Every structure is written in C-alpha cells, then in structure tokens.
Amino acid sequence: MALDGILTPLGIFIELVVAALGFFLGGVRKKMYGYPIAIAFLLFAGFDVGSLMGLSSDLLAALNILAIVSALIAVWLLVKTETGTG
C-alpha cells in the first residue's frame, strides 16, 4: 500500500478532530474563534475527500480559499481576544 493511502485518511481524521475541538472551543468554552477554526478544518477535510473523489479543480480551489479565509478570521478573532481589543 502506498504511503498516501495511509496518510490521507489519517490527515482527514486529524482534520475532523481539530474541527470537533474548534466546536468545543466555541460551544463549551465560549471562544468565538473556535467556530471559524472548526469551519476551516471541515473545509480542509472536504478538500481532501473531494480530491480523493476526483472533484473538479475549480471546486477544490474554492474549498481551499474558503478554508483559508475561515482560518484567517479565526486568527484575527484570537488576536483580538488576546490583545483585549475585542
């Protein structure tokens, strides 16, 4: 079995775990940056699953950009929280 046959499913699993932790941060810990973290990693997992399924490169690129924007929002919210400006 090729290494990517093991690593890609493992990566998807880890992305889903990070997404679950993001929802935990948002829902239980009331940290608003948790939600965009969760969304970003769900989109990254969707990107990986979509690439395995052979989705179009345009759709995969859109998923990637949405995930990156969501991660950017999460970092922005985290910085606002940690600097006391939000």
C-alpha positions as CSV (number, residue, x, y, z in Angstrom):
1,M,0.0,0.0,0.0
2,A,1.3,3.4,-0.9
3,L,2.1,5.8,1.9
4,D,-0.6,8.3,0.7
5,G,-3.2,5.6,1.1
6,I,-2.4,5.7,4.8
7,L,-1.6,9.3,5.4
8,T,-4.5,10.9,3.5
9,P,-7.2,9.1,5.6
10,L,-5.1,9.8,8.7
11,G,-4.9,13.5,7.8
12,I,-8.7,13.7,7.2
13,F,-9.3,12.1,10.6
14,I,-7.0,14.6,12.3
15,E,-8.7,17.5,10.5
16,L,-12.1,16.2,11.8
17,V,-10.7,16.0,15.3
18,V,-9.4,19.6,15.1
19,A,-12.9,20.7,13.8
20,A,-14.5,19.0,16.8
21,L,-12.1,20.8,19.1
22,G,-13.0,24.0,17.4
23,F,-16.7,23.4,18.0
24,F,-15.8,22.6,21.6
25,L,-13.9,25.9,22.0
26,G,-16.9,27.8,20.5
27,G,-19.7,26.0,22.2
28,V,-18.4,25.0,25.6
29,R,-15.6,27.4,26.2
30,K,-17.4,30.3,24.6
31,K,-14.4,31.3,22.5
32,M,-15.7,32.8,19.3
33,Y,-12.5,31.9,17.4
34,G,-13.4,28.2,17.8
35,Y,-16.2,28.3,15.2
36,P,-14.1,29.5,12.3
37,I,-11.4,27.1,13.3
38,A,-14.0,24.3,13.1
39,I,-15.3,25.5,9.7
40,A,-11.8,25.8,8.3
41,F,-10.8,22.3,9.2
42,L,-14.1,20.9,8.0
43,L,-13.5,22.6,4.7
44,F,-9.9,21.2,4.6
45,A,-11.3,17.7,5.2
46,G,-13.8,18.3,2.5
47,F,-11.0,19.4,0.2
48,D,-9.1,16.1,0.9
49,V,-12.2,14.0,0.4
50,G,-13.1,15.9,-2.7
51,S,-9.6,15.3,-4.2
52,L,-9.9,11.6,-3.5
53,M,-13.3,11.6,-5.2
54,G,-11.9,13.4,-8.2
55,L,-13.9,16.7,-7.9
56,S,-13.1,19.5,-10.3
57,S,-10.0,21.6,-9.6
58,D,-12.2,24.7,-9.6
59,L,-14.4,23.4,-6.8
60,L,-11.4,22.2,-4.8
61,A,-9.7,25.6,-5.2
62,A,-12.9,27.3,-3.9
63,L,-13.0,25.0,-0.9
64,N,-9.3,25.8,-0.2
65,I,-9.8,29.5,-0.4
66,L,-12.9,29.4,1.9
67,A,-10.9,27.3,4.4
68,I,-8.0,29.8,4.3
69,V,-10.4,32.7,4.8
70,S,-12.0,30.9,7.7
71,A,-8.6,30.3,9.3
72,L,-7.7,34.0,8.8
73,I,-10.9,35.0,10.6
74,A,-10.1,32.6,13.4
75,V,-6.6,34.1,13.8
76,W,-8.0,37.6,13.7
77,L,-10.5,36.8,16.4
78,L,-7.8,35.1,18.5
79,V,-5.5,38.2,18.3
80,K,-8.4,40.5,19.2
81,T,-9.2,38.3,22.2
82,E,-5.6,38.0,23.4
83,T,-4.9,41.7,23.0
84,G,-8.1,42.7,24.7
85,T,-9.4,44.7,21.8
86,G,-12.4,42.5,21.2
